[in-house]
């Protein structure tokens, strides 16, 4: 439901931008009531710039938004729910995770990363993501070996390095295996603390702990 909501507004922003580019901008540029062509050009360019702002804003805000997270499980973890729970509590660093996000266009984008490449981000008011894919030395070395053309293709492919996974059991319980993502999030938090030391104390809370409220004892009296 949330993904459909985001995709709807992205599609609406793209439709609005297309209408402005095809119909309104040419009309403004050819406006006979304004004799100065320079003013008409500035007005058309300003209108084009303003019409692109909704797309840019939505793309920036919703880029880290994660629809689903898939885990590459070994055969031993697929035998039963108990075996899956045991595996999720002792995840190896090379566990492969696949995040499904949305592109600038309202289509899905899959990004595969290893657990060892992920770290929790500190909460900041201008930051929407809570998980980051760390650019390792090996990744930077491979990037330097790529040609300029391959780098441009990679940019067009919209690579993802930051993700936002909504916390709370209300979202993970729908998967049918509640508790698995909580264990993955705890593993990410643990390795963030080990790698970041004191600076990682204020990292993002990827798991919302369940709060148990004290139940007041109630008594009923029978009346005749």
C-alpha positions in Angstrom: 0.0 0.0 0.0 2.8 2.4 0.9 4.7 1.5 -2.3 1.6 2.1 -4.4 1.1 5.5 -2.7 4.7 6.6 -3.5 4.5 5.3 -7.0 1.3 7.1 -7.6 2.7 10.5 -6.6 5.9 9.9 -8.6 3.8 9.1 -11.7 1.7 12.2 -11.0 4.8 14.4 -10.8 6.1 12.9 -14.1 2.8 13.5 -15.8 2.7 17.1 -14.6 6.3 17.7 -15.8 5.4 16.2 -19.2 2.4 18.4 -19.6 4.4 21.5 -18.7 7.2 20.6 -21.2 5.0 19.7 -24.1 2.2 22.3 -23.9 2.8 25.1 -21.4 6.4 26.0 -21.9 6.0 26.5 -25.7 3.0 28.6 -25.1 4.9 30.9 -22.7 7.9 31.1 -25.0 5.7 32.1 -28.0 3.5 34.5 -26.0 2.8 37.4 -28.3 1.9 39.7 -25.4 5.5 39.8 -24.4 7.6 41.4 -27.2 11.0 40.8 -25.5 12.3 37.3 -26.5 14.8 37.3 -23.6 12.0 37.8 -21.0 10.0 35.0 -22.7 13.1 32.7 -22.6 13.6 33.4 -18.9 9.9 32.8 -18.1 9.9 29.5 -20.0 13.1 28.4 -18.4 11.8 29.3 -14.9 8.6 27.5 -15.5 10.5 24.4 -16.7 12.7 24.5 -13.6 9.7 24.8 -11.2 7.9 22.0 -12.9 10.9 19.7 -12.4 11.1 20.3 -8.6 8.3 17.8 -7.6 10.2 15.0 -9.4 13.5 15.9 -7.9 12.1 16.3 -4.4 10.2 13.0 -4.5 13.2 11.2 -6.0 15.5 12.5 -3.3 13.1 11.7 -0.4 11.9 8.3 -1.5 15.1 6.9 -3.0 16.1 5.0 0.2 12.6 3.7 0.8 12.6 -0.1 0.9 9.6 -2.1 -0.2 10.9 -5.6 0.6 14.1 -7.3 1.9 15.1 -10.7 0.6 17.7 -13.0 2.3 19.7 -15.6 0.4 19.2 -18.6 2.7 21.3 -21.8 2.8 19.4 -25.1 2.4 19.7 -25.8 6.1 17.8 -22.7 7.0 14.9 -23.6 4.8 14.0 -26.8 6.5 11.6 -25.2 9.1 10.8 -22.0 10.8 13.0 -23.0 13.8 16.0 -23.5 11.6 15.4 -20.1 10.0 15.2 -18.5 13.4 18.4 -20.1 14.5 20.2 -19.0 11.3 19.0 -15.4 11.6 20.4 -15.2 15.1 23.9 -16.2 13.9 24.2 -14.6 10.5 27.6 -14.9 8.7 29.1 -11.7 7.4 28.8 -13.0 3.8 25.0 -13.3 4.0 23.5 -11.8 0.8 20.6 -9.3 1.2 18.5 -7.9 -1.6 16.7 -4.6 -1.1 13.8 -3.6 -3.4 13.4 0.1 -3.8 11.8 2.5 -6.3 13.6 4.3 -9.1 13.1 7.9 -10.1 10.5 6.4 -12.4 7.8 4.4 -10.5 9.5 1.1 -11.1 11.4 -1.2 -8.8 15.1 -1.4 -8.3 16.9 -4.4 -6.7 20.2 -4.0 -4.9 22.2 -7.0 -3.6 24.6 -6.4 -0.8 26.4 -8.5 1.8 25.7 -8.1 5.5 29.3 -7.1 6.2 28.8 -4.0 3.9 25.9 -2.5 5.9 26.0 -0.1 8.8 23.4 1.7 10.8 23.2 5.5 10.3 23.0 8.1 13.1 19.6 9.8 13.2 19.6 13.3 11.7 16.6 15.5 10.9 17.5 15.9 7.2 18.4 12.2 6.7 15.7 9.8 5.7 17.8 6.6 5.5 18.7 4.5 8.5 21.0 1.9 6.8 24.1 2.6 4.7 26.1 0.5 2.3 29.8 1.2 3.1 32.1 1.7 0.2 35.0 -0.6 0.9 38.5 -0.3 -0.5 37.8 -3.1 -2.8 34.7 -1.3 -4.2 36.7 1.9 -4.7 39.5 0.0 -6.5 37.0 -1.6 -8.9 35.4 1.8 -9.5 38.7 3.3 -10.5 39.3 0.4 -13.0 36.0 1.1 -14.8 35.9 3.3 -17.9 34.1 6.6 -18.0 31.3 5.0 -20.1 30.7 2.3 -17.6 30.6 4.9 -14.8 27.9 6.8 -16.7 25.9 3.7 -17.2 26.1 3.0 -13.5 24.8 6.4 -12.7 21.9 5.9 -15.1 21.2 2.6 -13.4 20.6 4.5 -10.1 22.8 2.7 -7.7 21.6 2.5 -4.0 23.9 3.1 -1.1 21.4 4.2 1.5 18.2 2.5 2.6 15.3 3.1 4.9 13.6 0.1 6.5 10.5 0.9 8.6 10.9 -0.4 12.1 8.2 -2.1 14.2 6.7 -5.6 14.3 3.6 -4.3 12.6 5.6 -4.4 9.3 7.6 -7.5 9.8 4.8 -9.7 11.1 3.2 -9.6 7.6 6.1 -11.5 6.1 5.0 -14.7 7.9 8.4 -15.0 9.6 8.3 -12.3 12.3 11.6 -11.9 14.1 13.9 -12.6 11.2 14.4 -8.9 10.2 14.8 -8.0 13.9 17.8 -10.4 14.1 19.3 -9.0 10.9 18.9 -5.4 12.2 20.6 -6.4 15.5 23.5 -7.9 13.5 23.8 -4.6 11.5 23.8 -2.6 14.8 26.4 -4.9 16.4 28.9 -4.6 13.5 28.3 -0.9 13.4 29.4 -0.5 17.0 32.4 -2.8 16.5 33.5 -0.8 13.4 32.6 2.7 14.6 33.5 2.5 18.3 32.4 5.5 20.4 31.0 7.4 17.4 28.4 4.7 16.8 26.7 5.0 20.1 23.9 7.2 18.7 23.3 5.1 15.6 19.8 4.6 14.3 17.5 2.2 16.1 16.6 -0.4 13.5 14.6 -2.5 15.9 11.7 -1.1 18.0 11.6 -3.1 21.2 8.3 -4.4 22.3 7.0 -2.6 25.4 5.1 -4.7 27.9 2.7 -2.8 30.0 1.7 -3.8 33.4 -1.9 -5.2 33.5 -4.0 -4.0 36.3 -5.9 -6.6 38.1 -9.6 -6.2 37.7 -12.3 -7.8 39.9 -15.9 -8.1 39.3 -18.7 -8.3 41.8 -21.8 -10.2 41.2 -25.1 -8.5 42.0 -28.4 -10.0 42.9 
